[in-house]
Amino acid sequence: MSETDKILITGAGGKTGLAVCAALIEKGAALRAWVRRDANTAPLRQMGVDDFIVGDLLDFSLAERAMRGIRVVYHIPPNMHPDELRIAENLIRAARSNEVLRFVYHSVLHPQAEEMPHHWQKLRVEERLFTSGVDFTILQPAVYMQNLLGYWQSIERDGVYGIPYSIDAPLSQVDLADVAEAAASVLLEESHSCAIYELCGPEALSAREAAQRLSQYLGKPVEAVEIDRDAWQRKMLAGGMSEYAVNTLLKMFLYYENYGMRGNPNVLRMLLGRNPTTFDEFLSAEIQKLD
Ligand SMILES: NC(=O)c1ccc[n+]([C@@H]2O[C@H](COP(=O)([O-])OP(=O)(O)OC[C@H]3O[C@@H](n4cnc5c(N)ncnc54)[C@H](OP(=O)(O)O)[C@@H]3O)[C@@H](O)[C@H]2O)c1
């Protein structure tokens, strides 16, 4: 495989990045991984990645070097970053000047939701791609089922699944492994030019319904509880989360509470060539890992 067959992955050391890199390596792809810190390279080296760009995505001079000799780029934007748009604009410019064949963008389900800044910034990046002259594919994943694992300790220990918005808000979710598998196909196949793909699992579940499923699978009661948003905010700020991230998440919680968020699984089914993973399948696999 030559240098020019390489795929550049930004955000490669994060939750999404590691899953996508693993799926690509399984399919035999050659990667260049952009990570923020040296420490982020370790799990990628273990997978066999040996070509890295280490540095901040805001260091705009790095983008030219990162894109050199690259065939396709997969841009995974930082989570809750005030400069998402500027970062993407710089990468799109560098992709164009280095004649990268396609820019694949990891967006989000319903980027049109202006009330959520991290969705709205992604919509504006999508618009920049339309006018950039660079070929593109846009993936719009729902929230990952894996986000539940952040609550796992309290679920297992206390039987409580506590979230800072209505426990009856319906949310489409998707298994990150399905997202990674679909992303790998989209990056390696040439037929996805100019496509926008919504990536959703098969059902929209509220936290109340998720807790009922958890109770069944764990064989003990799990209760969904709405926690106080002011208390959540104080805890996050005290823990060092940036004000931008806290405020953006609060807007997201309010949006979920008011409208929920539902998508459709048909496109993901087409990309995977099978049914997307259900919440029950995800839970049962996670609980097997505990045994
Ligand atoms: N999580 C979900 O349910 C979900 C669903 C749909 C879409 N998305 C979108 O997917 C994207 C990635 O989410 P994620 O859950 O994978 O987040 P994540 O685990 O936090 O990964 C983001 C990665 O970006 C790196 N990063 C952050 N700021 C950077 C900077 N200035 N320069 C270079 N690297 C930087 C982080 O490095 P450090 O490790 O050093 O912080 C981290 O490795 C987000 O834009 C999110 O909105 C997420």
The ligand as an SDF file (V2000), in Angstrom:
LIG
                    3D

 48 52  0  0  0  0  0  0  0  0999 V2000
  -20.4020   10.7180   21.9040 N   0  0  0  0  0  0  0  0  0  0  0  0
  -21.5250   10.6740   21.1640 C   0  0  0  0  0  0  0  0  0  0  0  0
  -22.5470   10.0860   21.5590 O   0  0  0  0  0  0  0  0  0  0  0  0
  -21.5330   11.3420   19.7970 C   0  0  0  0  0  0  0  0  0  0  0  0
  -22.5790   11.0920   18.9160 C   0  0  0  0  0  0  0  0  0  0  0  0
  -22.5830   11.7230   17.6730 C   0  0  0  0  0  0  0  0  0  0  0  0
  -21.5570   12.6010   17.3390 C   0  0  0  0  0  0  0  0  0  0  0  0
  -20.5560   12.8250   18.2340 N   0  0  0  0  0  0  0  0  0  0  0  0
  -19.4930   13.7770   17.8740 C   0  0  0  0  0  0  0  0  0  0  0  0
  -18.2920   13.0510   17.6830 O   0  0  0  0  0  0  0  0  0  0  0  0
  -17.1740   13.8950   18.0040 C   0  0  0  0  0  0  0  0  0  0  0  0
  -16.1880   13.1040   18.8470 C   0  0  0  0  0  0  0  0  0  0  0  0
  -16.8340   12.6680   20.0080 O   0  0  0  0  0  0  0  0  0  0  0  0
  -16.1680   11.6060   20.9940 P   0  0  0  0  0  0  0  0  0  0  0  0
  -17.2680   11.1260   21.8610 O   0  0  0  0  0  0  0  0  0  0  0  0
  -15.3520   10.6290   20.2340 O   0  0  0  0  0  0  0  0  0  0  0  0
  -15.2200   12.5610   21.8300 O   0  0  0  0  0  0  0  0  0  0  0  0
  -13.8540   12.2390   22.6140 P   0  0  0  0  0  0  0  0  0  0  0  0
  -13.8320   10.8410   23.0990 O   0  0  0  0  0  0  0  0  0  0  0  0
  -13.6960   13.3460   23.5950 O   0  0  0  0  0  0  0  0  0  0  0  0
  -12.7350   12.3670   21.4830 O   0  0  0  0  0  0  0  0  0  0  0  0
  -12.3520   13.5950   20.9660 C   0  0  0  0  0  0  0  0  0  0  0  0
  -10.8630   13.5510   20.7060 C   0  0  0  0  0  0  0  0  0  0  0  0
  -10.4840   14.8360   20.1790 O   0  0  0  0  0  0  0  0  0  0  0  0
   -9.3060   15.2510   20.8380 C   0  0  0  0  0  0  0  0  0  0  0  0
   -9.2590   16.7190   20.8840 N   0  0  0  0  0  0  0  0  0  0  0  0
  -10.0280   17.5460   21.6150 C   0  0  0  0  0  0  0  0  0  0  0  0
   -9.6710   18.8160   21.3980 N   0  0  0  0  0  0  0  0  0  0  0  0
   -8.6280   18.7810   20.5330 C   0  0  0  0  0  0  0  0  0  0  0  0
   -7.8150   19.7600   19.9530 C   0  0  0  0  0  0  0  0  0  0  0  0
   -8.0040   21.0710   20.1930 N   0  0  0  0  0  0  0  0  0  0  0  0
   -6.8190   19.3620   19.1270 N   0  0  0  0  0  0  0  0  0  0  0  0
   -6.5960   18.0470   18.8730 C   0  0  0  0  0  0  0  0  0  0  0  0
   -7.3570   17.0650   19.3770 N   0  0  0  0  0  0  0  0  0  0  0  0
   -8.3590   17.4340   20.2120 C   0  0  0  0  0  0  0  0  0  0  0  0
   -9.3950   14.6870   22.2320 C   0  0  0  0  0  0  0  0  0  0  0  0
   -8.0960   14.6260   22.7720 O   0  0  0  0  0  0  0  0  0  0  0  0
   -7.8650   14.4900   24.3600 P   0  0  0  0  0  0  0  0  0  0  0  0
   -8.0020   13.0190   24.6120 O   0  0  0  0  0  0  0  0  0  0  0  0
   -6.4820   15.0040   24.5400 O   0  0  0  0  0  0  0  0  0  0  0  0
   -8.9200   15.3150   25.0280 O   0  0  0  0  0  0  0  0  0  0  0  0
  -10.0410   13.3230   21.9770 C   0  0  0  0  0  0  0  0  0  0  0  0
   -9.0490   12.3490   21.7140 O   0  0  0  0  0  0  0  0  0  0  0  0
  -17.7410   15.1310   18.7170 C   0  0  0  0  0  0  0  0  0  0  0  0
  -17.6810   16.2440   17.8270 O   0  0  0  0  0  0  0  0  0  0  0  0
  -19.1850   14.7660   18.9990 C   0  0  0  0  0  0  0  0  0  0  0  0
  -20.0640   15.8870   18.9470 O   0  0  0  0  0  0  0  0  0  0  0  0
  -20.4920   12.1940   19.4370 C   0  0  0  0  0  0  0  0  0  0  0  0
  1  2  1  0
  2  3  2  0
  2  4  1  0
  4  5  1  0
  4 48  2  0
  5  6  2  0
  6  7  1  0
  7  8  2  0
  8  9  1  0
  8 48  1  0
  9 10  1  0
  9 46  1  0
 10 11  1  0
 11 12  1  0
 11 44  1  0
 12 13  1  0
 13 14  1  0
 14 15  2  0
 14 16  1  0
 14 17  1  0
 17 18  1  0
 18 19  2  0
 18 20  1  0
 18 21  1  0
 21 22  1  0
 22 23  1  0
 23 24  1  0
 23 42  1  0
 24 25  1  0
 25 26  1  0
 25 36  1  0
 26 27  1  0
 26 35  1  0
 27 28  2  0
 28 29  1  0
 29 30  1  0
 29 35  2  0
 30 31  1  0
 30 32  2  0
 32 33  1  0
 33 34  2  0
 34 35  1  0
 36 37  1  0
 36 42  1  0
 37 38  1  0
 38 39  2  0
 38 40  1  0
 38 41  1  0
 42 43  1  0
 44 45  1  0
 44 46  1  0
 46 47  1  0
M  CHG  2   8   1  16  -1
M  END
$$$$
